[in-house]
């Protein structure tokens, strides 16, 4: 009976020691300063891209401006914007039996804009 308890203590001690070593290894790999990716000043932020291409994206740009979501897209960040074209927006209006974005409620438009942003 003593050998069973002795073996259990040895296994328990071994597991605890292994976890402690693993924790020490993980903590030693942490960096104090985050890695910042280099950016080129000539690159545009999302909002600039939308507003500089009005022939393709003006409809969604108007929604971003109306809802205030454009301010989030003025910051460089780790996100993706699924940007619909004007034709896609007009098809969306037709599908919902509306003539423009002005026919939707502001809360709906804000949700629509946020649903096009992926972290």
N, CA, C and O atoms as CSV, one atom per row, in Angstrom:
chain,resi,resn,atom,element,x,y,z
A,1,UNK,N,N,0.822,-1.193,0.000
A,1,UNK,CA,C,0.000,0.000,0.000
A,1,UNK,C,C,0.865,1.256,0.000
A,1,UNK,O,O,0.528,2.264,-0.621
A,2,UNK,N,N,2.018,1.169,0.731
A,2,UNK,CA,C,2.905,2.320,0.778
A,2,UNK,C,C,3.493,2.627,-0.588
A,2,UNK,O,O,3.700,3.791,-0.930
A,3,UNK,N,N,3.758,1.608,-1.356
A,3,UNK,CA,C,4.353,1.833,-2.678
A,3,UNK,C,C,3.373,2.514,-3.632
A,3,UNK,O,O,3.785,3.299,-4.486
A,4,UNK,N,N,2.087,2.221,-3.493
A,4,UNK,CA,C,1.079,2.870,-4.335
A,4,UNK,C,C,1.049,4.366,-4.037
A,4,UNK,O,O,1.060,5.180,-4.961
A,5,UNK,N,N,1.010,4.740,-2.750
A,5,UNK,CA,C,0.998,6.149,-2.386
A,5,UNK,C,C,2.307,6.829,-2.768
A,5,UNK,O,O,2.309,7.990,-3.176
A,6,UNK,N,N,3.403,6.122,-2.639
A,6,UNK,CA,C,4.702,6.670,-3.007
A,6,UNK,C,C,4.752,6.937,-4.513
A,6,UNK,O,O,5.235,7.982,-4.950
A,7,UNK,N,N,4.251,5.989,-5.297
A,7,UNK,CA,C,4.205,6.172,-6.754
A,7,UNK,C,C,3.299,7.326,-7.143
A,7,UNK,O,O,3.636,8.093,-8.045
A,8,UNK,N,N,2.147,7.466,-6.478
A,8,UNK,CA,C,1.244,8.580,-6.762
A,8,UNK,C,C,1.914,9.913,-6.461
A,8,UNK,O,O,1.772,10.864,-7.228
A,9,UNK,N,N,2.639,9.991,-5.355
A,9,UNK,CA,C,3.346,11.214,-5.000
A,9,UNK,C,C,4.425,11.536,-6.025
A,9,UNK,O,O,4.626,12.699,-6.372
A,10,UNK,N,N,5.108,10.526,-6.502
A,10,UNK,CA,C,6.156,10.745,-7.500
A,10,UNK,C,C,5.540,11.254,-8.804
A,10,UNK,O,O,6.057,12.197,-9.403
A,11,UNK,N,N,4.445,10.643,-9.247
A,11,UNK,CA,C,3.764,11.093,-10.464
A,11,UNK,C,C,3.256,12.511,-10.306
A,11,UNK,O,O,3.413,13.337,-11.205
A,12,UNK,N,N,2.659,12.789,-9.190
A,12,UNK,CA,C,2.121,14.131,-8.920
A,12,UNK,C,C,3.248,15.153,-8.925
A,12,UNK,O,O,3.111,16.224,-9.518
A,13,UNK,N,N,4.364,14.835,-8.270
A,13,UNK,CA,C,5.496,15.743,-8.231
A,13,UNK,C,C,6.067,15.952,-9.639
A,13,UNK,O,O,6.432,17.070,-10.004
A,14,UNK,N,N,6.142,14.885,-10.416
A,14,UNK,CA,C,6.668,14.976,-11.780
A,14,UNK,C,C,5.781,15.863,-12.651
A,14,UNK,O,O,6.281,16.687,-13.417
A,15,UNK,N,N,4.488,15.694,-12.534
A,15,UNK,CA,C,3.549,16.513,-13.321
A,15,UNK,C,C,3.650,17.974,-12.904
A,15,UNK,O,O,3.678,18.857,-13.762
A,16,UNK,N,N,3.705,18.244,-11.606
A,16,UNK,CA,C,3.823,19.619,-11.127
A,16,UNK,C,C,5.128,20.251,-11.610
A,16,UNK,O,O,5.137,21.412,-12.021
A,17,UNK,N,N,6.208,19.513,-11.564
A,17,UNK,CA,C,7.499,20.017,-12.013
A,17,UNK,C,C,7.464,20.311,-13.509
A,17,UNK,O,O,7.987,21.334,-13.952
A,18,UNK,N,N,6.860,19.434,-14.281
A,18,UNK,CA,C,6.763,19.637,-15.724
A,18,UNK,C,C,5.923,20.877,-16.034
A,18,UNK,O,O,6.280,21.655,-16.919
A,19,UNK,N,N,4.825,21.068,-15.326
A,19,UNK,CA,C,3.987,22.255,-15.532
A,19,UNK,C,C,4.722,23.523,-15.153
A,19,UNK,O,O,4.585,24.546,-15.823
A,20,UNK,N,N,5.500,23.465,-14.088
A,20,UNK,CA,C,6.274,24.632,-13.655
A,20,UNK,C,C,7.332,24.992,-14.696
A,20,UNK,O,O,7.527,26.171,-14.994
A,21,UNK,N,N,8.011,23.999,-15.245
A,21,UNK,CA,C,9.010,24.240,-16.285
A,21,UNK,C,C,8.341,24.803,-17.536
A,21,UNK,O,O,8.864,25.730,-18.155
A,22,UNK,N,N,7.201,24.254,-17.908
A,22,UNK,CA,C,6.452,24.737,-19.064
A,22,UNK,C,C,6.016,26.187,-18.863
A,22,UNK,O,O,6.127,26.999,-19.781
A,23,UNK,N,N,5.524,26.514,-17.679
A,23,UNK,CA,C,5.112,27.882,-17.386
A,23,UNK,C,C,6.305,28.828,-17.465
A,23,UNK,O,O,6.193,29.924,-18.013
A,24,UNK,N,N,7.430,28.416,-16.928
A,24,UNK,CA,C,8.632,29.229,-17.004
A,24,UNK,C,C,9.065,29.468,-18.437
A,24,UNK,O,O,9.480,30.573,-18.785
A,25,UNK,N,N,8.973,28.446,-19.268
A,25,UNK,CA,C,9.329,28.586,-20.675
A,25,UNK,C,C,8.390,29.555,-21.382
A,25,UNK,O,O,8.837,30.412,-22.144
A,26,UNK,N,N,7.102,29.420,-21.133
A,26,UNK,CA,C,6.115,30.298,-21.768
A,26,UNK,C,C,6.344,31.749,-21.353
A,26,UNK,O,O,6.322,32.646,-22.195
A,27,UNK,N,N,6.559,31.980,-20.077
A,27,UNK,CA,C,6.756,33.343,-19.605
A,27,UNK,C,C,8.063,33.948,-20.109
A,27,UNK,O,O,8.149,35.163,-20.288
A,28,UNK,N,N,9.061,33.137,-20.337
A,28,UNK,CA,C,10.329,33.672,-20.835
A,28,UNK,C,C,10.216,34.101,-22.298
A,28,UNK,O,O,11.047,34.867,-22.786
A,29,UNK,N,N,9.201,33.616,-22.991
A,29,UNK,CA,C,9.019,33.967,-24.394
A,29,UNK,C,C,8.182,35.228,-24.593
A,29,UNK,O,O,8.059,35.705,-25.721
A,30,UNK,N,N,7.612,35.771,-23.538
A,30,UNK,CA,C,6.791,36.977,-23.641
A,30,UNK,C,C,7.675,38.177,-23.939
A,30,UNK,O,O,8.788,38.287,-23.424
A,31,UNK,N,N,7.170,39.067,-24.768
A,31,UNK,CA,C,7.896,40.291,-25.099
A,31,UNK,C,C,7.243,41.458,-24.373
A,31,UNK,O,O,6.021,41.520,-24.235
A,32,UNK,N,N,8.071,42.373,-23.917
A,32,UNK,CA,C,7.524,43.545,-23.239
A,32,UNK,C,C,6.959,44.539,-24.241
A,32,UNK,O,O,5.923,45.154,-23.989
A,33,UNK,N,N,7.627,44.700,-25.368
A,33,UNK,CA,C,7.178,45.638,-26.389
A,33,UNK,C,C,6.482,44.872,-27.506
A,33,UNK,O,O,7.015,43.876,-27.995
A,34,UNK,N,N,5.298,45.324,-27.916
A,34,UNK,CA,C,4.610,44.629,-29.001
A,34,UNK,C,C,5.344,44.850,-30.322
A,34,UNK,O,O,5.998,45.874,-30.517
A,35,UNK,N,N,5.231,43.902,-31.199
A,35,UNK,CA,C,5.845,44.038,-32.509
A,35,UNK,C,C,4.957,44.936,-33.370
A,35,UNK,O,O,3.777,44.641,-33.562
A,36,UNK,N,N,5.510,46.009,-33.878
A,36,UNK,CA,C,4.768,46.949,-34.713
A,36,UNK,C,C,5.210,46.743,-36.155
A,36,UNK,O,O,6.396,46.821,-36.474
A,37,UNK,N,N,4.257,46.485,-36.998
A,37,UNK,CA,C,4.572,46.270,-38.397
A,37,UNK,C,C,4.840,47.604,-39.074
A,37,UNK,O,O,4.157,48.588,-38.790
A,38,UNK,N,N,5.815,47.651,-39.956
A,38,UNK,CA,C,6.108,48.913,-40.633
A,38,UNK,C,C,4.990,49.271,-41.609
A,38,UNK,O,O,4.402,48.400,-42.251
A,39,UNK,N,N,4.713,50.559,-41.705
A,39,UNK,CA,C,3.693,51.025,-42.639
A,39,UNK,C,C,4.310,52.061,-43.559
A,39,UNK,O,O,5.231,52.783,-43.179
A,40,UNK,N,N,3.805,52.121,-44.738
A,40,UNK,CA,C,4.249,53.107,-45.709
A,40,UNK,C,C,3.288,54.283,-45.630
A,40,UNK,O,O,2.073,54.097,-45.695
A,41,UNK,N,N,3.816,55.484,-45.490
A,41,UNK,CA,C,2.969,56.665,-45.340
A,41,UNK,C,C,2.077,56.910,-46.546
A,41,UNK,O,O,1.062,57.597,-46.438
A,42,UNK,N,N,2.444,56.357,-47.688
A,42,UNK,CA,C,1.625,56.561,-48.875
A,42,UNK,C,C,0.391,55.666,-48.889
A,42,UNK,O,O,-0.521,55.882,-49.687
A,43,UNK,N,N,0.353,54.662,-48.014
A,43,UNK,CA,C,-0.823,53.784,-47.948
A,43,UNK,C,C,-2.005,54.536,-47.363
A,43,UNK,O,O,-1.853,55.356,-46.458
A,44,UNK,N,N,-3.175,54.245,-47.889
A,44,UNK,CA,C,-4.385,54.890,-47.391
A,44,UNK,C,C,-5.041,54.031,-46.320
A,44,UNK,O,O,-4.921,52.806,-46.329
A,45,UNK,N,N,-5.730,54.685,-45.402
A,45,UNK,CA,C,-6.577,53.954,-44.466
A,45,UNK,C,C,-7.883,53.646,-45.195
A,45,UNK,O,O,-8.142,54.179,-46.274
A,46,UNK,N,N,-8.699,52.783,-44.598
A,46,UNK,CA,C,-9.918,52.317,-45.276
A,46,UNK,C,C,-10.839,53.459,-45.699
A,46,UNK,O,O,-11.357,53.465,-46.816
A,47,UNK,N,N,-11.038,54.412,-44.815
A,47,UNK,CA,C,-11.953,55.507,-45.124
A,47,UNK,C,C,-11.447,56.308,-46.325
A,47,UNK,O,O,-12.230,56.687,-47.197
A,48,UNK,N,N,-10.143,56.563,-46.368
A,48,UNK,CA,C,-9.578,57.281,-47.511
A,48,UNK,C,C,-9.799,56.507,-48.797
A,48,UNK,O,O,-10.123,57.094,-49.829
A,49,UNK,N,N,-9.627,55.200,-48.743
A,49,UNK,CA,C,-9.825,54.380,-49.931
A,49,UNK,C,C,-11.269,54.465,-50.420
A,49,UNK,O,O,-11.523,54.597,-51.617
A,50,UNK,N,N,-12.205,54.389,-49.486
A,50,UNK,CA,C,-13.625,54.455,-49.857
A,50,UNK,C,C,-13.939,55.806,-50.492
A,50,UNK,O,O,-14.600,55.868,-51.528
A,51,UNK,N,N,-13.465,56.890,-49.870
A,51,UNK,CA,C,-13.783,58.229,-50.362
A,51,UNK,C,C,-13.010,58.598,-51.625
A,51,UNK,O,O,-13.465,59.448,-52.390
A,52,UNK,N,N,-11.856,57.980,-51.862
A,52,UNK,CA,C,-11.079,58.261,-53.072
A,52,UNK,C,C,-11.550,57.457,-54.275
A,52,UNK,O,O,-11.049,57.654,-55.382
A,53,UNK,N,N,-12.497,56.563,-54.078
A,53,UNK,CA,C,-13.068,55.774,-55.169
A,53,UNK,C,C,-14.588,55.896,-55.173
A,53,UNK,O,O,-15.291,54.901,-54.997
A,54,UNK,N,N,-15.101,57.113,-55.372
A,54,UNK,CA,C,-16.565,57.308,-55.279
A,54,UNK,C,C,-17.341,56.601,-56.387
A,54,UNK,O,O,-18.514,56.276,-56.203
A,55,UNK,N,N,-16.706,56.360,-57.534
A,55,UNK,CA,C,-17.420,55.680,-58.627
A,55,UNK,C,C,-17.801,54.257,-58.253
A,55,UNK,O,O,-18.786,53.714,-58.753
A,56,UNK,N,N,-17.005,53.656,-57.361
A,56,UNK,CA,C,-17.264,52.270,-56.973
A,56,UNK,C,C,-17.936,52.127,-55.610
A,56,UNK,O,O,-18.741,51.218,-55.407
A,57,UNK,N,N,-17.606,53.029,-54.666
A,57,UNK,CA,C,-17.982,52.785,-53.276
A,57,UNK,C,C,-18.708,53.940,-52.591
A,57,UNK,O,O,-18.775,53.958,-51.362
A,58,UNK,N,N,-19.243,54.884,-53.317
A,58,UNK,CA,C,-19.846,56.064,-52.692
A,58,UNK,C,C,-21.074,55.718,-51.841
A,58,UNK,O,O,-21.302,56.352,-50.810
A,59,UNK,N,N,-21.854,54.738,-52.251
A,59,UNK,CA,C,-23.047,54.376,-51.481
A,59,UNK,C,C,-22.687,53.908,-50.076
A,59,UNK,O,O,-23.284,54.349,-49.094
A,60,UNK,N,N,-21.710,53.016,-49.987
A,60,UNK,CA,C,-21.295,52.531,-48.675
A,60,UNK,C,C,-20.576,53.634,-47.901
A,60,UNK,O,O,-20.669,53.696,-46.675
A,61,UNK,N,N,-19.862,54.505,-48.614
A,61,UNK,CA,C,-19.208,55.644,-47.976
A,61,UNK,C,C,-20.216,56.570,-47.306
A,61,UNK,O,O,-19.961,57.084,-46.217
A,62,UNK,N,N,-21.338,56.780,-47.939
A,62,UNK,CA,C,-22.395,57.618,-47.347
A,62,UNK,C,C,-22.954,56.975,-46.073
A,62,UNK,O,O,-23.269,57.666,-45.104
A,63,UNK,N,N,-23.070,55.654,-46.089
A,63,UNK,CA,C,-23.547,54.949,-44.889
A,63,UNK,C,C,-22.521,55.065,-43.768
A,63,UNK,O,O,-22.883,55.291,-42.613
A,64,UNK,N,N,-21.247,54.912,-44.104
A,64,UNK,CA,C,-20.193,55.058,-43.094
A,64,UNK,C,C,-20.203,56.450,-42.482
A,64,UNK,O,O,-20.048,56.612,-41.271
A,65,UNK,N,N,-20.387,57.447,-43.330
A,65,UNK,CA,C,-20.402,58.835,-42.852
A,65,UNK,C,C,-21.627,59.098,-41.975
A,65,UNK,O,O,-21.506,59.715,-40.917
A,66,UNK,N,N,-22.790,58.642,-42.399
A,66,UNK,CA,C,-24.022,58.875,-41.653
A,66,UNK,C,C,-24.005,58.206,-40.284
A,66,UNK,O,O,-24.470,58.784,-39.302
A,67,UNK,N,N,-23.472,56.996,-40.219
A,67,UNK,CA,C,-23.492,56.240,-38.961
A,67,UNK,C,C,-22.302,56.546,-38.052
A,67,UNK,O,O,-22.315,56.182,-36.876
A,68,UNK,N,N,-21.273,57.211,-38.586
A,68,UNK,CA,C,-20.097,57.513,-37.773
A,68,UNK,C,C,-19.094,56.372,-37.710
A,68,UNK,O,O,-18.083,56.475,-37.016
A,69,UNK,N,N,-19.358,55.299,-38.416
A,69,UNK,CA,C,-18.456,54.157,-38.418
A,69,UNK,C,C,-17.162,54.497,-39.156
A,69,UNK,O,O,-16.148,53.820,-38.984
A,70,UNK,N,N,-17.201,55.541,-39.971
A,70,UNK,CA,C,-16.006,55.951,-40.715
A,70,UNK,C,C,-14.841,56.279,-39.785
A,70,UNK,O,O,-13.683,56.095,-40.159
A,71,UNK,N,N,-15.132,56.757,-38.587
A,71,UNK,CA,C,-14.064,57.111,-37.646
A,71,UNK,C,C,-13.259,55.895,-37.209
A,71,UNK,O,O,-12.056,56.002,-36.969
A,72,UNK,N,N,-13.907,54.748,-37.105
A,72,UNK,CA,C,-13.202,53.519,-36.747
A,72,UNK,C,C,-12.248,53.122,-37.870
A,72,UNK,O,O,-11.154,52.619,-37.614
A,73,UNK,N,N,-12.663,53.350,-39.101
A,73,UNK,CA,C,-11.865,52.940,-40.250
A,73,UNK,C,C,-10.772,53.945,-40.601
A,73,UNK,O,O,-10.027,53.727,-41.557
A,74,UNK,N,N,-10.660,55.025,-39.859
A,74,UNK,CA,C,-9.593,56.006,-40.071
A,74,UNK,C,C,-8.299,55.588,-39.373
A,74,UNK,O,O,-7.264,56.233,-39.538
A,75,UNK,N,N,-8.360,54.523,-38.604
A,75,UNK,CA,C,-7.206,54.037,-37.853
A,75,UNK,C,C,-6.663,52.791,-38.536
A,75,UNK,O,O,-7.418,51.908,-38.943
A,76,UNK,N,N,-5.343,52.736,-38.656
A,76,UNK,CA,C,-4.734,51.501,-39.172
A,76,UNK,C,C,-4.899,50.433,-38.106
A,76,UNK,O,O,-4.589,50.656,-36.935
A,77,UNK,N,N,-5.369,49.316,-38.502
A,77,UNK,CA,C,-5.581,48.291,-37.501
A,77,UNK,C,C,-5.664,46.915,-38.112
A,77,UNK,O,O,-5.711,46.753,-39.331
A,78,UNK,N,N,-5.679,45.959,-37.269
A,78,UNK,CA,C,-5.804,44.586,-37.779
A,78,UNK,C,C,-7.266,44.241,-38.023
A,78,UNK,O,O,-7.875,43.514,-37.238
A,79,UNK,N,N,-7.821,44.754,-39.095
A,79,UNK,CA,C,-9.202,44.441,-39.434
A,79,UNK,C,C,-9.338,44.369,-40.943
A,79,UNK,O,O,-8.466,44.809,-41.692
A,80,UNK,N,N,-10.444,43.807,-41.361
A,80,UNK,CA,C,-10.761,43.680,-42.776
A,80,UNK,C,C,-12.128,44.305,-43.009
A,80,UNK,O,O,-13.053,44.104,-42.221
A,81,UNK,N,N,-12.250,45.054,-44.080
A,81,UNK,CA,C,-13.524,45.652,-44.457
A,81,UNK,C,C,-14.008,44.953,-45.717
A,81,UNK,O,O,-13.331,44.975,-46.745
A,82,UNK,N,N,-15.166,44.340,-45.637
A,82,UNK,CA,C,-15.806,43.767,-46.811
A,82,UNK,C,C,-16.610,44.889,-47.455
A,82,UNK,O,O,-17.731,45.184,-47.041
A,83,UNK,N,N,-16.027,45.503,-48.462
A,83,UNK,CA,C,-16.550,46.735,-49.046
A,83,UNK,C,C,-17.434,46.431,-50.249
A,83,UNK,O,O,-16.938,45.982,-51.283
A,84,UNK,N,N,-18.741,46.670,-50.126
A,84,UNK,CA,C,-19.637,46.427,-51.255
A,84,UNK,C,C,-19.565,47.568,-52.273
A,84,UNK,O,O,-19.395,48.732,-51.910
A,85,UNK,N,N,-19.694,47.218,-53.522
A,85,UNK,CA,C,-19.692,48.228,-54.586
A,85,UNK,C,C,-21.043,48.928,-54.633
A,85,UNK,O,O,-21.996,48.517,-53.971
A,86,UNK,N,N,-21.108,49.990,-55.424
A,86,UNK,CA,C,-22.376,50.704,-55.582
A,86,UNK,C,C,-23.441,49.799,-56.191
A,86,UNK,O,O,-24.610,49.857,-55.808
A,87,UNK,N,N,-23.034,48.970,-57.133
A,87,UNK,CA,C,-23.996,48.039,-57.752
A,87,UNK,C,C,-24.548,47.050,-56.725
A,87,UNK,O,O,-25.739,46.737,-56.736
A,88,UNK,N,N,-23.683,46.563,-55.840
A,88,UNK,CA,C,-24.127,45.635,-54.798
A,88,UNK,C,C,-25.084,46.329,-53.833
A,88,UNK,O,O,-26.070,45.736,-53.397
A,89,UNK,N,N,-24.793,47.581,-53.502
A,89,UNK,CA,C,-25.676,48.319,-52.593
A,89,UNK,C,C,-27.039,48.562,-53.248
A,89,UNK,O,O,-28.072,48.447,-52.589
A,90,UNK,N,N,-27.044,48.897,-54.540
A,90,UNK,CA,C,-28.313,49.132,-55.237
A,90,UNK,C,C,-29.132,47.843,-55.337
A,90,UNK,O,O,-30.360,47.874,-55.248
A,91,UNK,N,N,-28.454,46.722,-55.521
A,91,UNK,CA,C,-29.147,45.431,-55.531
A,91,UNK,C,C,-29.720,45.128,-54.147
A,91,UNK,O,O,-30.806,44.560,-54.033
A,92,UNK,N,N,-28.988,45.509,-53.096
A,92,UNK,CA,C,-29.465,45.324,-51.728
A,92,UNK,C,C,-30.705,46.187,-51.477
A,92,UNK,O,O,-31.666,45.733,-50.856
A,93,UNK,N,N,-30.680,47.426,-51.959
A,93,UNK,CA,C,-31.855,48.305,-51.805
A,93,UNK,C,C,-33.060,47.704,-52.517
A,93,UNK,O,O,-34.161,47.673,-51.968
A,94,UNK,N,N,-32.847,47.227,-53.738
A,94,UNK,CA,C,-33.950,46.660,-54.520
A,94,UNK,C,C,-34.512,45.412,-53.838
A,94,UNK,O,O,-35.725,45.200,-53.813
A,95,UNK,N,N,-33.627,44.597,-53.292
A,95,UNK,CA,C,-34.065,43.372,-52.616
A,95,UNK,C,C,-34.931,43.699,-51.398
A,95,UNK,O,O,-35.862,42.960,-51.078
A,96,UNK,N,N,-34.626,44.796,-50.726
A,96,UNK,CA,C,-35.386,45.205,-49.547
A,96,UNK,C,C,-36.474,46.220,-49.868
A,96,UNK,O,O,-37.061,46.817,-48.965
A,97,UNK,N,N,-36.743,46.414,-51.159
A,97,UNK,CA,C,-37.783,47.315,-51.646
A,97,UNK,C,C,-37.595,48.740,-51.117
A,97,UNK,O,O,-38.539,49.375,-50.648
A,98,UNK,N,N,-36.367,49.220,-51.204
A,98,UNK,CA,C,-36.016,50.582,-50.809
A,98,UNK,C,C,-35.337,51.242,-51.997
A,98,UNK,O,O,-34.807,50.562,-52.876
A,99,UNK,N,N,-35.353,52.573,-52.019
A,99,UNK,CA,C,-34.727,53.271,-53.140
A,99,UNK,C,C,-33.316,53.749,-52.811
A,99,UNK,O,O,-32.500,53.931,-53.715
A,100,UNK,N,N,-33.021,53.954,-51.529
A,100,UNK,CA,C,-31.665,54.364,-51.140
A,100,UNK,C,C,-31.440,54.040,-49.671
A,100,UNK,O,O,-32.324,53.525,-48.987
A,101,UNK,N,N,-30.235,54.354,-49.201
A,101,UNK,CA,C,-29.897,54.104,-47.795
A,101,UNK,C,C,-30.742,54.968,-46.858
A,101,UNK,O,O,-30.911,54.628,-45.687
A,102,UNK,N,N,-31.267,56.069,-47.361
A,102,UNK,CA,C,-32.062,56.980,-46.532
A,102,UNK,C,C,-33.388,56.361,-46.094
A,102,UNK,O,O,-34.016,56.839,-45.149
A,103,UNK,N,N,-33.808,55.314,-46.771
A,103,UNK,CA,C,-35.068,54.661,-46.431
A,103,UNK,C,C,-34.932,53.669,-45.269
A,103,UNK,O,O,-35.934,53.143,-44.784
A,104,UNK,N,N,-33.708,53.414,-44.827
A,104,UNK,CA,C,-33.458,52.500,-43.707
A,104,UNK,C,C,-33.295,53.297,-42.414
A,104,UNK,O,O,-32.960,54.482,-42.436
A,105,UNK,N,N,-33.537,52.630,-41.299
A,105,UNK,CA,C,-33.312,53.263,-39.997
A,105,UNK,C,C,-31.821,53.321,-39.718
A,105,UNK,O,O,-31.058,52.473,-40.181
A,106,UNK,N,N,-31.411,54.331,-38.953
A,106,UNK,CA,C,-29.997,54.545,-38.662
A,106,UNK,C,C,-29.386,53.356,-37.923
A,106,UNK,O,O,-28.237,52.999,-38.183
A,107,UNK,N,N,-30.127,52.742,-37.015
A,107,UNK,CA,C,-29.602,51.581,-36.282
A,107,UNK,C,C,-29.334,50.402,-37.221
A,107,UNK,O,O,-28.345,49.685,-37.070
A,108,UNK,N,N,-30.217,50.219,-38.177
A,108,UNK,CA,C,-30.013,49.158,-39.159
A,108,UNK,C,C,-28.762,49.420,-39.987
A,108,UNK,O,O,-27.978,48.506,-40.243
A,109,UNK,N,N,-28.577,50.666,-40.403
A,109,UNK,CA,C,-27.405,51.022,-41.200
A,109,UNK,C,C,-26.113,50.870,-40.403
A,109,UNK,O,O,-25.091,50.452,-40.947
A,110,UNK,N,N,-26.157,51.208,-39.119
A,110,UNK,CA,C,-24.970,51.052,-38.269
A,110,UNK,C,C,-24.612,49.572,-38.141
A,110,UNK,O,O,-23.443,49.197,-38.240
A,111,UNK,N,N,-25.629,48.735,-37.921
A,111,UNK,CA,C,-25.381,47.287,-37.848
A,111,UNK,C,C,-24.847,46.755,-39.176
A,111,UNK,O,O,-23.960,45.902,-39.202
A,112,UNK,N,N,-25.390,47.263,-40.267
A,112,UNK,CA,C,-24.937,46.854,-41.596
A,112,UNK,C,C,-23.456,47.197,-41.787
A,112,UNK,O,O,-22.680,46.381,-42.283
A,113,UNK,N,N,-23.080,48.400,-41.392
A,113,UNK,CA,C,-21.674,48.824,-41.524
A,113,UNK,C,C,-20.764,47.975,-40.642
A,113,UNK,O,O,-19.711,47.519,-41.089
A,114,UNK,N,N,-21.168,47.763,-39.394
A,114,UNK,CA,C,-20.345,46.950,-38.488
A,114,UNK,C,C,-20.232,45.500,-38.955
A,114,UNK,O,O,-19.207,44.855,-38.733
A,115,UNK,N,N,-21.278,44.987,-39.598
A,115,UNK,CA,C,-21.225,43.611,-40.093
A,115,UNK,C,C,-20.273,43.442,-41.270
A,115,UNK,O,O,-19.953,42.315,-41.648
A,116,UNK,N,N,-19.820,44.538,-41.850
A,116,UNK,CA,C,-18.852,44.473,-42.948
A,116,UNK,C,C,-17.417,44.590,-42.456
A,116,UNK,O,O,-16.486,44.560,-43.261
A,117,UNK,N,N,-17.221,44.724,-41.140
A,117,UNK,CA,C,-15.883,44.848,-40.557
A,117,UNK,C,C,-15.583,43.579,-39.781
A,117,UNK,O,O,-16.384,43.126,-38.964
A,118,UNK,N,N,-14.414,43.016,-40.052
A,118,UNK,CA,C,-13.988,41.793,-39.372
A,118,UNK,C,C,-12.669,42.060,-38.691
A,118,UNK,O,O,-11.720,42.544,-39.307
A,119,UNK,N,N,-12.617,41.732,-37.386
A,119,UNK,CA,C,-11.368,41.944,-36.632
A,119,UNK,C,C,-10.332,40.938,-37.055
A,119,UNK,O,O,-9.214,40.949,-36.539
